Amino acid sequence: QVQLVESGGGLVQPGGSLRLSCVYSGSLSIINAWGWYRQAPGKEREMVATITYWGTTKYADSVKGRFTISSDNAKKEAYLQMNNLKPEDTAVYYCAASPDIWGQGTQVTVSS
């Protein structure tokens, strides 16, 4: 059974940091691309960051310079390092792996 499991969410104060992790367990031999997405209450799901197998990254303008996506191809894991978090970063964060595999989401709340 294909599984994608995120971890690392939680409550953090503004200016703080969190590191999200995503682990794939399934039959794919490689993951061609990973993505982190988020959905805040009342808003549509949006792309946060993506990374290809070869390491090409893309970020939403709102997180550039604060978030870093990375992956470990051998372990089939992806990570999202989030620094200088802001209240507007509060959302459920979802990991996605190509092709169209999604995790269950992890809550990130930024509040004092």
N, C-alpha and C positions, 0 to 999 in steps of 0.2 A: 504494500500500500504506500502510495506517495505521501510524503509528509514534509511540511515546511513549518518549522517551529521557531518563533521569535522569543527573545527574552531580553531583560535588561531595562524595561520600562519602570516608571515609578514617579514619585513626587520629588521635585527639586526646586530650589529657590531660583529666582532670576539671576542670571550670571553663572549659574552652576553648569555642571557637565553630566552627561549620561552616555553610556556606550550600549548600543543595541546589537544583539547577535541574532543570526538566523542560520539554522542548520537544516540541510536537506538530507532526507533519507528516502531513497527510492532506487529505481533501476537505471536512471540516466547515468552514463559514464562521465559526462562533463556537463557543466552548466554554462551555456553560452553567454548569458547575461543575467545580472541581478538588478533588482530595483528596490528602493524604499519609497513608500508612498504614505500619505497621511490623510486622515479625514477628521476634521473638527466638527463639533455639533452644528447642524444646520448648514453645513457646507459640503461641496462635492469633494470626492477624493482627488488629491493632487500628487503629482510626482515631486519627490524630494531630491532623489539622487539615483543615478544608474551607473553601472560599471559593466564593461564587457569582459569576456574571458581574457582578452589581451590587455586589459587595464585601462581602457579608455573610459573616462568618467564624464558625467554631465550632472549639473546641479540646478535646482531652482534658484532664481535670483535672490529669493528671500533668505536662503541659507548659505550662499557663497561666502567663503571665508570663515564660516563658523562650523560647518558640518564637513566630515570627511567620510566617504564611502571606501571600503576596501573589501577584498575577498581572498579566500584561500582556496585555490582551485583543487588542490589535493584533498583537502578536508571537505570540500563542497559546503563552505560556510561563507557568510557575508556579514559585514559589520557596518555600523553607522556610529561614528564618534561625533557627538553633539556637544559643542562648547558654547559658552556665552548664551545660554538658553534664555529665551524671552517668553513672556506669557502667551504671545501669539503662536508659539510653537506647540501649545497644548493641543493634543489630538491623539487619536488611535493611529499607531504606526504599523504599517503592513509591509512585510517582506514579500517580494515576488521573484520567481525564478523562471527563466525561459524554458519551455514555452507555456506561459499562462498558468503557472502554479503559484498559489497564494497561501500565505500563512493566516493564522486566526487573528492576528493583531495583538499589539501590546500598548497599554495606555501610558502616555507621557503627559504629566501635568506639571506645569511651571507656575508656581505661585508662592507668594511670601506668606 
